Amino acid sequence: MFSSISILSRLTFLLLIGIGVDLAQAQISPLFSPITALEARDLAVIVNDSDPLSRQIAAYYQRKRQIPAEQVIHVRFAPHHAFLSASEFKKIKQQVDRKTPKHVQAFALTWLQPFRVECMSITTAFAAGFDPSFCASGCKQTRSSPYYASEEARPFDKYGWRPTMVLAAENLSEAEKLIDRGIAADFTHPQGAAYLLRTSDKARSSRAAAFPAIAEKLKPFWEVHYLQQDYIAGHDDVMFYFTGLKSVPYIGNNRYLPGAVADHLTSTGGVMSGSNQMNVMEWLKAGATGSYGAVVEPCNFPAKFPNPGVLMYQYLRGSSLIEAYWKSVAQPGQGIFVGEPLAKPFAYITYRPTK
């Protein structure tokens, strides 16, 4: 079904969700033509040897995902504090870059704290390096990602960026559940639904203006519900859940399919050291496999949060979770990506020759 959709349909979809498209580039593939996903050989796992939980999570993940030993990168720094200074981070990043095999395209971090490098998220700092242009004082736009809405399968080779995701939890049991969900999702092509909510919180519903168009364009390929309400509860088919509230009620009253993605637009959802807003880790505890949240006040610019249309478009074609999520955020400097990066529920099994 996917390969039969016209190039014009793909262009129309991308334009509806607000993405500029280069016409020549768009001729490469029609809407929803399958693409390859990042695999274990493409990911490096970064471990803080000063953090026992980080070591445990990394060991479990390496074993379960069969990550090559040379792609487990060991560093050492004081754990359990909210942020790193730019100088501290620079030293760590230099070690990581020196130890990372050149073919690696993405990183997984195995700790919840630190979650910031001064004014920017730690995931974007590891992906692209520390850069104050990813930050903002007040309501201002920030540096954009070249990876946003791209068709690129090898981000480091093309852009020099290694998309990064936090693969961690408050304890080993929760981390193991997350990892197991991601692995269980692979190649399953689940039948589920997407829920796009425009809530009563107008400020936090800033990206909801695009939801009706996204829902309309995706409906021929996926069950999408655009709802004007504050929450859903009692649903057993949740694959995607995008909303905007300070705290989302009843998230534990839904069943999230393996590989499910859920996030809420709010100011400090990605703050891992205490906040008066719901933390994104609550989505993972409820059963989601990936989420995203702001680590500093971003204001409610939609570009600083995931575009559900882009995310679903990439994920449903077969991208891994880390690829789909990263490609959905135009300005990722103030937000953190969390989850099991290699989950790929809609991928097709392929055989690539080893290099």
HELIX and SHEET records of a PDB file:
HELIX    1   1 PHE A    2  SER A    4  5                                   3    
HELIX    2   2 ILE A    7  LEU A   16  1                                  10    
HELIX    3   3 LEU A   23  ALA A   26  1                                   4    
HELIX    4   4 ALA A   40  ASP A   42  5                                   3    
HELIX    5   5 PRO A   52  ARG A   65  1                                  14    
HELIX    6   6 ALA A   69  GLN A   71  5                                   3    
HELIX    7   7 ALA A   86  LYS A   99  1                                  14    
HELIX    8   8 ILE A  122  ALA A  128  1                                   7    
HELIX    9   9 PRO A  132  PHE A  134  5                                   3    
HELIX   10  10 PRO A  155  TYR A  159  1                                   5    
HELIX   11  11 LEU A  172  ALA A  185  1                                  14    
HELIX   12  12 ALA A  203  ALA A  210  5                                   8    
HELIX   13  13 PHE A  211  LEU A  218  1                                   8    
HELIX   14  14 ILE A  251  ASN A  253  5                                   3    
HELIX   15  15 MET A  281  ALA A  286  1                                   6    
HELIX   16  16 PRO A  302  LYS A  304  5                                   3    
HELIX   17  17 PRO A  308  LEU A  316  1                                   9    
HELIX   18  18 LEU A  321  LYS A  327  1                                   7    
HELIX   19  19 PRO A  332  GLN A  334  5                                   3    
SHEET    1   A 4 VAL A  72  VAL A  75  0                                        
SHEET    2   A 4 LEU A  43  ASN A  48  1                                        
SHEET    3   A 4 ALA A 106  LEU A 109  1                                        
SHEET    4   A 4 THR A 164  VAL A 166  1                                        
SHEET    1   B 3 PHE A  83  LEU A  84  0                                        
SHEET    2   B 3 ARG A 116  VAL A 117  1                                        
SHEET    3   B 3 MET A 120  SER A 121 -1                                        
SHEET    1   C 4 GLU A 223  LEU A 227  0                                        
SHEET    2   C 4 ALA A 193  LEU A 197  1                                        
SHEET    3   C 4 VAL A 238  THR A 243  1                                        
SHEET    4   C 4 TYR A 256  HIS A 264  1                                        
SHEET    1   D 2 GLY A 290  ALA A 294  0                                        
SHEET    2   D 2 GLY A 335  GLY A 339 -1                                        
END                                                                             
